[in-house]
Amino acid sequence: MKAFLAAVAAMVVITVAAPFILQQIGFSAADAGSGAAVRLD
């Protein structure tokens, strides 16, 4: 039961922290959908 609760706590932390971390390193949806390499047909 302890391992399950630790896994759930880790999932919550990763889920909450991931958007902030990804935006800081440039992997946000806005950064991925704009730039010189994006084709706008």
PyRosetta script that sets phi, psi and omega in degrees:
from pyrosetta import init, pose_from_sequence

init()
pose = pose_from_sequence("MKAFLAAVAAMVVITVAAPFILQQIGFSAADAGSGAAVRLD")
pose.set_psi(1, -35.0)
pose.set_omega(1, 179.3)
pose.set_phi(2, -63.6)
pose.set_psi(2, -41.7)
pose.set_omega(2, -179.6)
pose.set_phi(3, -65.6)
pose.set_psi(3, -38.4)
pose.set_omega(3, 178.3)
pose.set_phi(4, -64.2)
pose.set_psi(4, -45.5)
pose.set_omega(4, 179.6)
pose.set_phi(5, -65.6)
pose.set_psi(5, -36.5)
pose.set_omega(5, 176.7)
pose.set_phi(6, -65.7)
pose.set_psi(6, -39.5)
pose.set_omega(6, 178.4)
pose.set_phi(7, -66.2)
pose.set_psi(7, -41.2)
pose.set_omega(7, 178.1)
pose.set_phi(8, -65.0)
pose.set_psi(8, -41.8)
pose.set_omega(8, 178.0)
pose.set_phi(9, -63.3)
pose.set_psi(9, -40.4)
pose.set_omega(9, 178.0)
pose.set_phi(10, -65.0)
pose.set_psi(10, -40.1)
pose.set_omega(10, 177.9)
pose.set_phi(11, -62.8)
pose.set_psi(11, -41.1)
pose.set_omega(11, 179.9)
pose.set_phi(12, -64.3)
pose.set_psi(12, -44.8)
pose.set_omega(12, -179.6)
pose.set_phi(13, -63.3)
pose.set_psi(13, -45.1)
pose.set_omega(13, 179.9)
pose.set_phi(14, -64.2)
pose.set_psi(14, -41.8)
pose.set_omega(14, -179.0)
pose.set_phi(15, -64.3)
pose.set_psi(15, -38.8)
pose.set_omega(15, -179.0)
pose.set_phi(16, -76.8)
pose.set_psi(16, -38.6)
pose.set_omega(16, -174.2)
pose.set_phi(17, -82.8)
pose.set_psi(17, -26.4)
pose.set_omega(17, -173.4)
pose.set_phi(18, -57.7)
pose.set_psi(18, -48.1)
pose.set_omega(18, -178.9)
pose.set_phi(19, -59.8)
pose.set_psi(19, -39.3)
pose.set_omega(19, -179.7)
pose.set_phi(20, -67.6)
pose.set_psi(20, -44.0)
pose.set_omega(20, -179.0)
pose.set_phi(21, -67.4)
pose.set_psi(21, -43.9)
pose.set_omega(21, -179.7)
pose.set_phi(22, -64.5)
pose.set_psi(22, -36.7)
pose.set_omega(22, 178.3)
pose.set_phi(23, -67.6)
pose.set_psi(23, -36.4)
pose.set_omega(23, 179.8)
pose.set_phi(24, -65.6)
pose.set_psi(24, -34.1)
pose.set_omega(24, -177.7)
pose.set_phi(25, -96.8)
pose.set_psi(25, 5.1)
pose.set_omega(25, 172.3)
pose.set_phi(26, 92.6)
pose.set_psi(26, 21.4)
pose.set_omega(26, 179.0)
pose.set_phi(27, -108.3)
pose.set_psi(27, 28.4)
pose.set_omega(27, 178.5)
pose.set_phi(28, -77.5)
pose.set_psi(28, 164.1)
pose.set_omega(28, 179.6)
pose.set_phi(29, -63.2)
pose.set_psi(29, -35.8)
pose.set_omega(29, 179.5)
pose.set_phi(30, -66.3)
pose.set_psi(30, -40.7)
pose.set_omega(30, 179.1)
pose.set_phi(31, -70.4)
pose.set_psi(31, -36.7)
pose.set_omega(31, -179.1)
pose.set_phi(32, -72.6)
pose.set_psi(32, -27.7)
pose.set_omega(32, -176.5)
pose.set_phi(33, -96.7)
pose.set_psi(33, 9.7)
pose.set_omega(33, 178.9)
pose.set_phi(34, -141.9)
pose.set_psi(34, 157.5)
pose.set_omega(34, 180.0)
pose.set_phi(35, 133.2)
pose.set_psi(35, -179.1)
pose.set_omega(35, -175.5)
pose.set_phi(36, -71.4)
pose.set_psi(36, -26.0)
pose.set_omega(36, -175.5)
pose.set_phi(37, -89.5)
pose.set_psi(37, 2.6)
pose.set_omega(37, -178.0)
pose.set_phi(38, -93.5)
pose.set_psi(38, 127.4)
pose.set_omega(38, 179.4)
pose.set_phi(39, -90.3)
pose.set_psi(39, 129.0)
pose.set_omega(39, 177.7)
pose.set_phi(40, -114.0)
pose.set_psi(40, 84.4)
pose.set_omega(40, -179.4)
pose.set_phi(41, -90.0)
pose.dump_pdb("model.pdb")
